[in-house]
Each structure stands twice: as C-alpha cells, then as structure tokens.
Amino acid sequence: MILPLRDDNPRLAFPFVTCLIIIINIMVQLAQWGDASGAFLYKWGLIPWEIIHLSDAHQLPEAFQSGIFNWLTPLTSLFLHGGWLHLLGNMLYLYIFGDNVESIMGHGRFLLFYLCCGLLASVCHVVASPQSMYPMVGASGAISGILGAYIMRFPRARVHVLIFIKIVRIPAVIVLGLWITYQIWAGIRSEGVIGGGVAWFAHIGGFLVGMLSVFIFERKERVEQSRQMRHIWRD
C-alpha cells in the first residue's frame, strides 16, 4: 500500500479555493446521507448514454432520471462521491497537491482550471464508455488535472508517503509517475469491460489536461516567487 500523507512544498498563500472545494464536497456527501437506493447519484451523476443521446435513460426508474438537468451532470458529478472512503481519498490528494497549484495560479484561475480539468476528464470518460448506463461520480478527474500540473511544476518536491508501515520521502515525479502509470495500466485492462467501476480514462484525461494547461493558467510571477521560496525554505 502506498499512501501520500503530505509534501515538503511551501505555498505562497492560503488555499481558499482548495478548502472551499473540500467543504462543498463534504456538504454534498452529507446531503445524500441515507440515500440507500442510489437515486441521488443517478440523478446528479454523469451517465454517458444520456450525454451521447441528449436524453434521459428511460430504462431507469423516474426517481433516477435527471430530467432537464442532465446537461448539467458533467459539472454536478464533480461534487458527488460513492461513499465516505471515496470522498476522503479524493480530498486527501486535493489537500496535499492542490494548495501549491493554487499558489502559482491564484484563486480565480485555479477554480477555472479545476473545473476545466474535471469537465474535460468527463468527456474522456464519455468517449471511452459511450453506452454506459452507470453514473460517473467523483472529483477524481479534476484532481487528476491538479496532479498533472503538480508533476510539471514541482517534480522534485518531496512527498511523504506511507509504504505499508513506513513513511518515506519520495520526489513527486516518482509518486505521481507511478500513479499515472497505474491508471494507464488499469485503463487498458478495463477496455471492453461492461459495468460500473473506476473511470480510469477520466483520470488519464484529467492528468494530461492538467499537464498541458498548467502553462496557460499559471501566473509567471507566482511561479518565480514559488521557486525562490522553495530555495530559501530548503536553505
């Protein structure tokens, strides 16, 4: 088991947007408390078949259908999770890596970056599984974009990782490189498999979007400030 716990990477400012996203996700999880039927996830999650056909999946019970809101599900699905473990895992990655990416972009740009990565990751999932009737939920696609941005801008930052029972410090390029390698391997293995599960191609797509678009959303002066701060902090 490999679990990141924190990084040794000073931030320029308090990550207001990162914290706000975490709070919203927790509140949404509380809002669906007690929904044993799964109707909440089907109603607000992204169902690829509905996006492709621009229509509700009438095979589903009425309570499971999104109605006029199905075109919003690529956005709403980013704030839904399949359970508390799913939520906590995503929020841990967001908390560890999101603050530094927010620092070099600024709050407004970071929010736009987060949403763009999440939406484009959803597109990748729809393309990979166009006939799926299962809802895709979770912030993983957007967070994958953050990981992609982080590996481009902070590859040498040390990440404290729990490996079985020992905590070690490993460069981010190795931690995140292993992470995306596993996503690709799992995505290839899942090709052609029908049913629910992990949206591997959303993770892969979000990661690639983050790698490529970080240079668009970052603010050059903040990147330089971050570089200087890391140098001073190491000294």
C-alpha positions as a Markdown table, in Angstrom:
| # | Residue | x | y | z |
|---|---|---|---|---|
| 1 | Met | 0.0 | 0.0 | 0.0 |
| 2 | Ile | 1.3 | 3.4 | -1.0 |
| 3 | Leu | -0.5 | 6.4 | 0.5 |
| 4 | Pro | 0.7 | 10.1 | 0.2 |
| 5 | Leu | 0.4 | 12.0 | 3.5 |
| 6 | Arg | 1.8 | 15.4 | 2.9 |
| 7 | Asp | 4.5 | 17.2 | 0.9 |
| 8 | Asp | 7.5 | 19.4 | 1.7 |
| 9 | Asn | 6.5 | 22.2 | -0.6 |
| 10 | Pro | 5.8 | 25.7 | 0.9 |
| 11 | Arg | 2.8 | 27.6 | -0.6 |
| 12 | Leu | 2.6 | 31.3 | -1.3 |
| 13 | Ala | -0.8 | 31.9 | 0.2 |
| 14 | Phe | -3.7 | 30.2 | 2.0 |
| 15 | Pro | -5.5 | 27.9 | -0.4 |
| 16 | Phe | -9.0 | 29.3 | -0.1 |
| 17 | Val | -10.4 | 27.6 | -3.2 |
| 18 | Thr | -8.9 | 24.3 | -2.4 |
| 19 | Cys | -10.5 | 24.4 | 1.1 |
| 20 | Leu | -13.8 | 25.6 | -0.3 |
| 21 | Ile | -14.0 | 22.7 | -2.8 |
| 22 | Ile | -13.3 | 20.3 | 0.1 |
| 23 | Ile | -16.1 | 21.8 | 2.2 |
| 24 | Ile | -18.6 | 21.7 | -0.7 |
| 25 | Asn | -17.8 | 18.1 | -1.4 |
| 26 | Ile | -18.3 | 17.2 | 2.3 |
| 27 | Met | -21.6 | 19.1 | 2.4 |
| 28 | Val | -22.8 | 17.3 | -0.8 |
| 29 | Gln | -21.9 | 13.9 | 0.7 |
| 30 | Leu | -23.9 | 14.8 | 3.8 |
| 31 | Ala | -26.8 | 15.9 | 1.6 |
| 32 | Gln | -27.0 | 12.4 | 0.1 |
| 33 | Trp | -26.9 | 10.7 | 3.5 |
| 34 | Gly | -29.3 | 7.9 | 3.8 |
| 35 | Asp | -30.0 | 7.5 | 0.1 |
| 36 | Ala | -29.7 | 3.7 | 0.0 |
| 37 | Ser | -31.3 | 3.4 | -3.4 |
| 38 | Gly | -28.6 | 5.4 | -5.2 |
| 39 | Ala | -31.2 | 7.7 | -6.8 |
| 40 | Phe | -29.2 | 10.8 | -5.8 |
| 41 | Leu | -26.1 | 9.6 | -7.7 |
| 42 | Tyr | -28.1 | 8.5 | -10.7 |
| 43 | Lys | -29.9 | 11.8 | -10.8 |
| 44 | Trp | -26.9 | 14.1 | -10.5 |
| 45 | Gly | -24.1 | 11.8 | -11.7 |
| 46 | Leu | -22.8 | 11.8 | -15.3 |
| 47 | Ile | -24.4 | 8.9 | -17.3 |
| 48 | Pro | -22.5 | 8.7 | -20.6 |
| 49 | Trp | -25.6 | 7.3 | -22.5 |
| 50 | Glu | -27.6 | 10.3 | -21.5 |
| 51 | Ile | -24.9 | 12.7 | -22.7 |
| 52 | Ile | -24.5 | 11.0 | -26.0 |
| 53 | His | -28.2 | 10.8 | -26.7 |
| 54 | Leu | -29.1 | 14.2 | -25.0 |
| 55 | Ser | -31.9 | 12.4 | -23.3 |
| 56 | Asp | -32.8 | 10.7 | -20.1 |
| 57 | Ala | -32.3 | 6.9 | -19.9 |
| 58 | His | -36.0 | 5.9 | -19.8 |
| 59 | Gln | -35.0 | 2.4 | -18.8 |
| 60 | Leu | -34.2 | 3.8 | -15.3 |
| 61 | Pro | -36.9 | 4.5 | -12.7 |
| 62 | Glu | -38.3 | 8.0 | -12.8 |
| 63 | Ala | -36.6 | 8.9 | -9.5 |
| 64 | Phe | -33.2 | 8.0 | -11.1 |
| 65 | Gln | -33.6 | 10.4 | -14.1 |
| 66 | Ser | -32.0 | 13.8 | -14.2 |
| 67 | Gly | -34.8 | 15.4 | -16.2 |
| 68 | Ile | -34.0 | 18.8 | -17.7 |
| 69 | Phe | -30.8 | 18.9 | -15.6 |
| 70 | Asn | -29.0 | 16.0 | -17.3 |
| 71 | Trp | -26.9 | 18.5 | -19.3 |
| 72 | Leu | -25.5 | 19.8 | -16.0 |
| 73 | Thr | -24.3 | 16.4 | -14.8 |
| 74 | Pro | -20.8 | 16.8 | -16.1 |
| 75 | Leu | -20.5 | 19.6 | -13.6 |
| 76 | Thr | -22.6 | 18.3 | -10.7 |
| 77 | Ser | -20.9 | 14.9 | -10.9 |
| 78 | Leu | -17.6 | 16.5 | -9.8 |
| 79 | Phe | -19.0 | 17.1 | -6.3 |
| 80 | Leu | -20.5 | 13.7 | -5.8 |
| 81 | His | -18.9 | 10.6 | -4.3 |
| 82 | Gly | -19.8 | 6.9 | -4.0 |
| 83 | Gly | -19.1 | 6.9 | -0.2 |
| 84 | Trp | -17.0 | 8.4 | 2.5 |
| 85 | Leu | -13.9 | 6.4 | 1.6 |
| 86 | His | -14.1 | 7.6 | -2.0 |
| 87 | Leu | -14.6 | 11.2 | -0.7 |
| 88 | Leu | -11.8 | 11.0 | 1.8 |
| 89 | Gly | -9.3 | 9.6 | -0.7 |
| 90 | Asn | -10.0 | 12.3 | -3.2 |
| 91 | Met | -9.9 | 15.1 | -0.7 |
| 92 | Leu | -6.6 | 13.8 | 0.7 |
| 93 | Tyr | -5.0 | 14.2 | -2.7 |
| 94 | Leu | -6.7 | 17.5 | -3.3 |
| 95 | Tyr | -5.4 | 18.8 | 0.1 |
| 96 | Ile | -1.8 | 17.6 | -0.5 |
| 97 | Phe | -1.3 | 18.8 | -4.0 |
| 98 | Gly | -4.0 | 21.5 | -4.6 |
| 99 | Asp | -2.5 | 24.2 | -2.4 |
| 100 | Asn | 0.7 | 24.6 | -4.4 |
| 101 | Val | -1.1 | 24.6 | -7.8 |
| 102 | Glu | -3.5 | 27.2 | -6.5 |
| 103 | Ser | -0.5 | 29.2 | -5.3 |
| 104 | Ile | 1.0 | 29.5 | -8.8 |
| 105 | Met | -2.3 | 30.3 | -10.4 |
| 106 | Gly | -4.2 | 32.4 | -8.0 |
| 107 | His | -7.6 | 31.7 | -6.6 |
| 108 | Gly | -9.8 | 32.5 | -9.6 |
| 109 | Arg | -7.6 | 30.9 | -12.2 |
| 110 | Phe | -7.3 | 27.8 | -10.1 |
| 111 | Leu | -11.0 | 27.4 | -9.8 |
| 112 | Leu | -11.4 | 27.7 | -13.6 |
| 113 | Phe | -8.5 | 25.3 | -14.1 |
| 114 | Tyr | -10.1 | 22.8 | -11.7 |
| 115 | Leu | -13.5 | 22.9 | -13.5 |
| 116 | Cys | -11.9 | 22.7 | -16.9 |
| 117 | Cys | -9.9 | 19.6 | -16.0 |
| 118 | Gly | -13.0 | 18.0 | -14.4 |
| 119 | Leu | -15.2 | 18.7 | -17.4 |
| 120 | Leu | -12.6 | 17.5 | -20.0 |
| 121 | Ala | -11.9 | 14.4 | -17.9 |
| 122 | Ser | -15.7 | 13.7 | -18.1 |
| 123 | Val | -15.5 | 14.0 | -21.9 |
| 124 | Cys | -12.8 | 11.4 | -21.9 |
| 125 | His | -14.9 | 9.0 | -19.9 |
| 126 | Val | -17.9 | 9.5 | -22.2 |
| 127 | Val | -15.8 | 8.8 | -25.2 |
| 128 | Ala | -14.3 | 5.7 | -23.6 |
| 129 | Ser | -17.7 | 4.4 | -22.4 |
| 130 | Pro | -20.4 | 6.0 | -24.6 |
| 131 | Gln | -23.1 | 3.3 | -23.9 |
| 132 | Ser | -22.6 | 3.1 | -20.1 |
| 133 | Met | -25.8 | 3.5 | -18.1 |
| 134 | Tyr | -23.8 | 3.8 | -14.8 |
| 135 | Pro | -23.3 | 7.2 | -13.3 |
| 136 | Met | -19.8 | 8.5 | -13.0 |
| 137 | Val | -19.2 | 10.5 | -9.8 |
| 138 | Gly | -16.3 | 12.0 | -8.0 |
| 139 | Ala | -13.7 | 14.8 | -8.1 |
| 140 | Ser | -11.0 | 12.4 | -9.4 |
| 141 | Gly | -10.9 | 13.8 | -13.0 |
| 142 | Ala | -10.4 | 17.4 | -11.7 |
| 143 | Ile | -7.9 | 16.3 | -9.1 |
| 144 | Ser | -6.0 | 14.3 | -11.7 |
| 145 | Gly | -5.6 | 17.6 | -13.5 |
| 146 | Ile | -4.0 | 19.0 | -10.4 |
| 147 | Leu | -1.6 | 16.1 | -10.2 |
| 148 | Gly | -0.7 | 16.7 | -13.8 |
| 149 | Ala | 0.0 | 20.3 | -13.1 |
| 150 | Tyr | 2.0 | 19.4 | -10.0 |
| 151 | Ile | 4.3 | 17.0 | -11.7 |
| 152 | Met | 5.1 | 19.6 | -14.3 |
| 153 | Arg | 5.8 | 22.4 | -11.9 |
| 154 | Phe | 7.1 | 20.6 | -8.7 |
| 155 | Pro | 8.6 | 17.3 | -9.9 |
| 156 | Arg | 11.4 | 17.4 | -7.3 |
| 157 | Ala | 9.2 | 18.3 | -4.3 |
| 158 | Arg | 9.4 | 15.6 | -1.7 |
| 159 | Val | 6.2 | 13.8 | -0.8 |
| 160 | His | 5.8 | 11.9 | 2.5 |
| 161 | Val | 4.4 | 8.5 | 1.5 |
| 162 | Leu | 3.2 | 5.7 | 3.7 |
| 163 | Ile | 4.5 | 2.4 | 2.3 |
| 164 | Phe | 3.0 | -0.4 | 4.4 |
| 165 | Ile | 4.1 | 0.7 | 7.8 |
| 166 | Lys | 7.0 | 3.1 | 7.0 |
| 167 | Ile | 6.9 | 6.7 | 6.0 |
| 168 | Val | 9.4 | 7.8 | 3.4 |
| 169 | Arg | 10.1 | 11.0 | 1.4 |
| 170 | Ile | 10.0 | 10.5 | -2.4 |
| 171 | Pro | 10.2 | 13.0 | -5.2 |
| 172 | Ala | 6.8 | 13.9 | -6.6 |
| 173 | Val | 7.8 | 12.9 | -10.1 |
| 174 | Ile | 8.1 | 9.3 | -8.8 |
| 175 | Val | 5.0 | 9.3 | -6.7 |
| 176 | Leu | 2.8 | 10.8 | -9.4 |
| 177 | Gly | 4.6 | 9.0 | -12.2 |
| 178 | Leu | 3.7 | 5.7 | -10.6 |
| 179 | Trp | 0.2 | 6.9 | -10.0 |
| 180 | Ile | -0.5 | 7.7 | -13.7 |
| 181 | Thr | 1.3 | 4.6 | -14.8 |
| 182 | Tyr | -1.1 | 2.5 | -12.8 |
| 183 | Gln | -4.1 | 4.5 | -14.2 |
| 184 | Ile | -3.0 | 3.7 | -17.7 |
| 185 | Trp | -2.4 | 0.0 | -17.0 |
| 186 | Ala | -5.8 | -0.3 | -15.3 |
| 187 | Gly | -7.5 | 1.6 | -18.1 |
| 188 | Ile | -6.1 | -0.7 | -20.7 |
| 189 | Arg | -7.1 | -3.8 | -18.7 |
| 190 | Ser | -10.6 | -2.4 | -18.3 |
| 191 | Glu | -11.2 | -1.8 | -22.0 |
| 192 | Gly | -14.3 | -3.6 | -23.2 |
| 193 | Val | -15.5 | -4.4 | -19.6 |
| 194 | Ile | -19.2 | -3.6 | -19.2 |
| 195 | Gly | -20.4 | -2.3 | -15.9 |
| 196 | Gly | -19.6 | 0.2 | -13.2 |
| 197 | Gly | -16.2 | 0.7 | -11.6 |
| 198 | Val | -13.4 | 3.2 | -11.7 |
| 199 | Ala | -13.4 | 5.8 | -14.5 |
| 200 | Trp | -9.8 | 5.2 | -15.4 |
| 201 | Phe | -9.9 | 7.2 | -18.7 |
| 202 | Ala | -11.3 | 10.2 | -16.8 |
| 203 | His | -8.2 | 10.1 | -14.6 |
| 204 | Ile | -5.8 | 9.8 | -17.5 |
| 205 | Gly | -7.6 | 12.5 | -19.5 |
| 206 | Gly | -7.7 | 14.9 | -16.5 |
| 207 | Phe | -3.9 | 14.3 | -15.8 |
| 208 | Leu | -3.0 | 15.1 | -19.4 |
| 209 | Val | -5.2 | 18.2 | -19.5 |
| 210 | Gly | -3.5 | 19.4 | -16.3 |
| 211 | Met | 0.0 | 18.8 | -17.7 |
| 212 | Leu | -0.7 | 20.7 | -20.8 |
| 213 | Ser | -2.9 | 23.5 | -19.5 |
| 214 | Val | -0.9 | 24.5 | -16.3 |
| 215 | Phe | 1.2 | 26.8 | -18.5 |
| 216 | Ile | -1.9 | 28.6 | -19.6 |
| 217 | Phe | -3.4 | 29.1 | -16.2 |
| 218 | Glu | -0.3 | 29.8 | -14.1 |
| 219 | Arg | 0.9 | 33.3 | -13.4 |
| 220 | Lys | 4.6 | 33.6 | -14.3 |
| 221 | Glu | 5.4 | 35.9 | -11.4 |
| 222 | Arg | 3.9 | 33.5 | -8.9 |
| 223 | Val | 5.9 | 30.6 | -10.4 |
| 224 | Glu | 9.1 | 32.6 | -9.9 |
| 225 | Gln | 8.1 | 33.5 | -6.3 |
| 226 | Ser | 7.4 | 29.9 | -5.6 |
| 227 | Arg | 10.8 | 28.9 | -7.0 |
| 228 | Gln | 12.5 | 31.4 | -4.8 |
| 229 | Met | 10.6 | 30.4 | -1.7 |
| 230 | Arg | 11.4 | 26.8 | -2.2 |
| 231 | His | 15.1 | 27.7 | -2.5 |
| 232 | Ile | 15.0 | 29.8 | 0.7 |
| 233 | Trp | 13.0 | 27.2 | 2.6 |
| 234 | Arg | 15.5 | 24.4 | 1.7 |
| 235 | Asp | 18.4 | 26.6 | 2.9 |
